[in-house]
């Protein structure tokens, strides 16, 4: 595989609604890298309804699908109250359908899976943002994702799950670290779900556009109790807080007229959680398939069609790295749930500029306030793609 092709594959580490890669002789984009495919890969399974999720089986990898990701974002605090946001994402990209692993006498470098991964920390007190990405091949055990249990690896970054056993709660452990000029930045976090998995869309399928294959299977742990350690600039802190996990897999594609998306996750202090995504067309309109989910404090999921919510930018921010102009600050309304919220970035510059693969996008921690009274209502994450260039093949 050429350097150019490896970089095309690595683009999929950038986001979480999809991927836009053509691994063999292609260029790619952000979260839609994992959602696009070509005719030559048509034998991968497509995300079709009805699909019945089964856990813990569906926490594991789904190698019959072209692409997949496990996407964690969260807010943690030290014992002294210092606040950090973090993001750690593992991607799995199938190069070919089937399982062409090396036979006797063949090169050990042969493999069928690619494993990009992405890690970021937001330091709210210092108003700084750190990010780094990694890329691993399946060959020689550098990358791995089990098809039977939650066990994912990209070089030394790992995600391992422990299923329910008797009275013990299910848990997941995240580990990642990178050495910088200022010292080591890393996380070692244990996640325990406080709600059952939230299934998005209808019939086990989340739709991204009108075309038959513009679909994925998508669920979230919207509220994970988080404990462990976070290392920033070589200083290690015991931390605790709350996290969100998206797991999505499919082999479809976004529409050719889509330019990018705005994705929001919110965890409210009253126990409710909210996920919204608004896909933007190249002509400036919004894709009708855009949707979301409202999860009650008890874990009940309510589907939200596009007409059920609004997302309005309250300002803008120009990147000093790419000169792209992003919306900055959002008013989010869900009238049927009596929600009128303002989301504000904890740090303005949370752009991942010029990542491997050449993609730049904004994804970062936000605080959530009541629009009428200004009182803090919770925390969240926002992802914005297509502002530093259209998301397209």
Residue pairs with C-beta under 8 A, 6 or more apart in sequence:
1 9
1 23
4 25
5 23
5 24
5 25
5 26
6 114
6 135
7 28
7 356
7 357
7 358
8 21
8 22
8 23
8 26
8 27
8 28
8 357
9 21
9 23
9 28
9 33
9 93
9 114
9 116
9 135
10 114
10 116
10 133
10 135
10 356
10 357
11 19
11 20
11 21
11 27
11 28
11 29
11 30
11 33
11 116
11 356
11 357
11 358
11 359
12 19
12 21
12 28
12 31
12 33
12 34
12 67
12 69
12 91
12 93
12 116
13 89
13 91
13 116
13 117
13 118
13 133
13 134
13 135
13 355
13 356
13 357
14 29
14 30
14 31
14 33
14 118
14 352
14 355
14 357
14 359
14 361
14 385
15 30
15 31
15 32
15 33
15 263
15 361
15 363
15 383
15 385
16 31
16 69
16 71
16 89
16 246
16 248
16 263
16 383
17 31
17 32
17 35
17 208
17 248
17 254
17 261
17 263
17 277
17 279
17 383
18 31
18 32
18 33
18 34
18 35
18 36
18 67
18 208
18 216
18 250
18 252
18 253
18 254
19 28
19 29
19 30
19 31
19 32
19 33
19 34
19 35
19 36
19 67
19 91
19 93
20 28
20 29
20 30
20 32
20 33
20 35
20 36
20 254
20 391
20 392
20 393
21 28
21 29
21 33
21 34
21 36
21 67
21 93
22 28
22 36
22 38
22 393
23 93
23 95
23 114
24 40
26 393
27 358
27 393
28 357
28 359
28 393
29 359
29 385
29 391
29 392
29 393
30 260
30 359
30 361
30 385
30 391
31 261
31 263
31 383
31 385
32 253
32 254
32 258
32 385
32 391
33 67
33 91
33 93
34 66
34 67
34 68
34 69
34 91
34 93
34 248
34 250
35 67
35 208
35 214
35 216
35 250
35 252
35 253
35 254
36 252
36 253
36 254
36 393
37 44
37 66
37 213
37 251
37 252
37 253
41 66
41 94
41 96
41 97
41 251
43 97
44 64
44 65
44 66
44 94
44 97
44 251
45 62
45 64
45 65
45 251
46 212
46 213
46 215
46 250
46 251
46 252
47 65
47 205
47 206
47 213
47 215
47 216
47 217
47 249
47 250
47 251
47 252
48 205
48 215
49 202
49 203
49 204
49 205
50 203
50 204
51 203
51 204
51 205
51 217
52 204
53 197
53 199
53 204
53 217
53 219
55 197
56 149
56 150
56 161
56 163
56 164
56 170
57 148
58 217
58 219
58 247
59 149
59 150
59 161
59 247
60 145
60 146
60 147
60 148
60 149
60 150
60 151
61 68
61 92
61 145
61 146
61 147
61 152
62 68
62 147
62 217
62 249
63 92
63 94
63 99
63 112
63 113
63 147
64 97
65 94
65 217
65 249
65 250
65 251
66 93
66 94
66 250
66 251
67 91
67 92
67 93
67 94
67 249
67 250
67 251
68 91
68 92
68 145
68 247
68 248
68 249
68 250
69 89
69 90
69 91
69 92
69 246
69 247
69 248
69 249
70 89
70 90
70 150
70 152
70 159
70 245
70 246
70 247
71 87
71 89
71 245
71 246
71 247
71 248
72 86
72 87
72 88
72 89
72 159
72 174
72 191
72 243
72 244
72 245
73 85
73 86
73 87
73 243
73 244
73 265
73 365
73 381
74 85
74 86
74 87
74 189
74 224
74 226
74 241
74 242
74 243
74 244
75 83
75 84
75 85
75 241
75 242
75 243
75 365
75 379
76 83
76 84
76 85
76 86
76 189
76 226
76 230
76 239
76 240
76 241
76 242
77 83
77 84
77 239
77 240
77 241
78 84
78 230
78 237
78 238
78 239
79 237
79 238
82 124
82 125
82 237
83 124
83 125
83 346
84 121
84 122
84 123
84 124
84 230
84 232
84 239
85 120
85 121
85 122
85 124
85 346
85 364
85 365
85 381
86 119
86 120
86 121
86 122
86 187
86 189
86 230
87 118
87 119
87 120
87 363
87 381
88 117
88 118
88 119
88 120
88 157
88 159
88 174
88 176
88 187
89 117
89 118
89 119
90 115
90 117
90 145
90 152
90 154
90 157
90 159
91 114
91 115
91 116
91 117
91 118
92 113
92 114
92 115
92 145
92 152
93 113
93 114
93 115
93 116
94 112
94 113
95 111
95 112
95 113
95 114
96 112
98 112
99 112
100 110
100 112
101 110
101 111
101 112
102 108
102 110
102 111
108 139
108 140
109 137
109 139
109 140
110 139
111 137
111 138
111 139
112 138
113 137
113 138
113 143
113 145
114 135
114 136
114 137
114 138
114 143
115 135
115 136
115 137
115 138
115 142
115 143
115 144
115 145
115 152
115 153
115 154
116 133
116 134
116 135
116 136
116 154
117 133
117 134
117 135
117 136
117 154
117 155
117 157
117 176
118 131
118 132
118 133
118 134
118 352
118 355
119 131
119 132
119 133
119 134
119 157
119 176
119 178
119 187
120 129
120 130
120 131
120 132
120 350
120 352
120 363
121 129
121 130
121 131
121 185
121 187
121 230
121 232
122 128
122 129
122 346
122 347
122 350
122 364
122 365
123 129
123 130
123 232
123 347
124 346
124 347
124 365
127 347
127 348
128 347
129 347
129 349
129 350
129 351
129 364
130 180
130 185
130 232
131 352
131 355
132 178
132 180
132 185
133 355
133 356
134 154
134 155
134 157
135 154
135 356
136 142
136 143
136 153
136 154
136 155
137 143
138 144
142 154
142 155
143 153
143 154
143 155
144 151
144 152
144 153
145 151
145 152
145 153
146 152
149 161
149 163
150 159
150 160
150 161
150 163
150 172
151 159
151 160
151 161
152 158
152 159
152 160
153 159
156 175
156 176
156 177
157 175
157 176
157 177
158 173
158 174
158 175
158 176
159 172
159 173
159 174
159 175
160 172
160 173
161 170
161 171
161 172
161 173
162 168
162 170
162 171
162 172
162 173
163 170
164 170
169 192
169 193
170 192
170 193
171 190
171 191
171 192
172 190
172 191
172 224
172 245
173 188
173 189
173 190
173 191
174 187
174 188
174 189
174 191
175 186
175 187
175 188
175 189
176 186
176 187
177 184
177 185
177 186
177 187
177 231
178 184
178 185
178 186
180 233
182 233
182 234
183 231
183 233
183 234
183 235
184 231
184 234
185 231
185 232
185 233
186 230
186 231
187 228
187 229
187 230
187 231
188 228
188 229
189 226
189 227
189 228
189 229
189 230
189 239
189 243
190 226
190 227
190 228
191 221
191 224
191 225
191 226
191 243
191 245
192 224
192 225
193 221
193 223
193 224
193 225
194 223
194 224
194 225
195 221
195 222
195 223
195 273
195 295
195 298
195 299
196 299
197 219
197 220
197 221
198 219
198 220
198 221
198 222
198 273
198 275
198 293
198 295
198 299
198 301
199 218
199 219
199 301
200 206
200 218
200 219
200 220
200 275
200 291
200 293
200 301
200 303
201 207
201 218
201 291
201 303
202 303
204 217
205 215
205 216
205 217
206 215
206 216
206 217
206 218
206 248
206 291
207 214
207 215
207 289
207 291
208 214
208 215
208 216
208 252
208 254
208 255
208 258
208 279
208 287
208 289
209 254
209 255
209 258
209 279
209 287
209 289
210 255
210 288
210 289
211 252
211 253
211 255
213 251
213 252
213 253
214 252
214 253
214 254
214 255
214 289
215 250
215 252
216 248
216 249
216 250
216 252
217 248
217 249
217 250
218 246
218 247
218 248
219 246
219 247
219 248
220 244
220 245
220 246
220 247
220 265
220 275
220 293
221 243
221 244
221 245
222 244
222 265
222 267
222 273
222 275
222 295
223 242
223 244
223 267
223 271
223 273
223 295
224 242
224 243
224 244
224 245
225 240
225 242
226 239
226 240
226 241
226 242
226 243
227 239
227 240
228 238
228 239
229 236
229 237
229 238
229 239
230 236
230 237
230 239
231 237
242 267
242 379
244 265
244 267
244 273
244 381
254 279
254 391
255 287
256 392
256 393
257 281
257 282
257 283
258 279
258 280
258 281
258 282
258 287
258 391
258 392
259 280
259 281
259 282
259 386
259 390
259 391
259 392
260 279
260 280
260 384
260 385
260 386
260 387
260 390
260 391
261 277
261 278
261 279
261 280
261 383
261 384
261 385
261 386
261 391
262 277
262 278
262 280
262 311
262 327
262 330
262 382
262 383
262 384
263 275
263 276
263 277
263 278
263 382
263 383
263 384
264 274
264 275
264 276
264 277
264 292
264 311
264 330
264 332
264 343
264 380
264 381
264 382
265 273
265 274
265 275
265 380
265 381
266 273
266 274
266 275
266 332
266 341
266 343
266 368
266 378
266 379
266 380
267 273
267 378
267 379
267 380
268 274
268 368
268 377
268 378
269 376
269 377
269 378
270 297
270 377
271 296
271 297
272 294
272 295
272 296
272 297
272 337
273 294
273 295
274 292
274 293
274 294
274 295
274 332
274 334
274 339
274 380
275 292
275 293
275 295
276 291
276 292
276 304
276 309
276 311
276 332
277 290
277 291
277 292
278 286
278 287
278 290
278 306
278 311
279 286
279 287
279 289
279 290
280 286
280 287
280 386
281 287
282 390
282 392
286 306
288 306
289 306
290 306
291 303
291 304
291 305
291 306
292 303
292 304
292 308
292 309
293 301
293 302
293 303
293 304
294 301
294 302
294 304
294 334
294 337
295 301
295 302
296 302
304 334
308 334
308 335
308 336
309 332
309 333
309 334
310 331
310 332
310 333
311 330
311 331
311 332
312 330
312 331
312 332
313 327
313 328
313 329
313 330
314 327
314 328
314 329
314 330
314 331
314 342
315 327
315 328
315 329
316 325
316 326
316 327
316 328
317 325
317 326
317 327
317 328
317 345
317 348
317 349
318 324
318 325
318 326
319 325
319 326
319 349
319 351
319 353
319 360
319 362
319 388
320 349
321 351
321 353
321 354
321 360
322 351
322 353
322 354
322 360
322 388
324 351
324 360
324 387
324 388
324 389
325 387
326 351
326 362
326 384
326 387
327 384
327 387
328 345
328 348
329 342
329 343
329 344
329 345
330 342
330 343
330 382
331 340
331 341
331 342
331 343
331 371
332 339
332 340
332 341
332 342
332 343
333 339
333 340
333 341
333 371
340 370
340 371
340 372
341 368
341 369
341 370
341 371
341 377
342 368
342 369
342 370
342 371
343 366
343 367
343 368
343 369
343 380
343 382
344 366
344 367
344 369
345 364
345 365
345 366
345 382
346 364
346 365
346 366
346 367
347 364
347 365
350 362
350 363
350 364
350 365
351 360
351 361
351 362
351 388
352 359
352 360
352 361
352 362
352 363
353 360
353 388
354 360
359 388
360 388
360 389
361 383
361 384
361 385
361 386
361 387
361 388
362 382
362 383
362 384
362 387
363 381
363 382
363 383
363 384
364 381
364 382
365 379
365 380
365 381
366 379
366 380
366 381
366 382
367 376
367 378
367 379
367 380
368 376
368 377
368 378
368 379
368 380
369 375
369 376
369 377
370 376
370 377
385 391
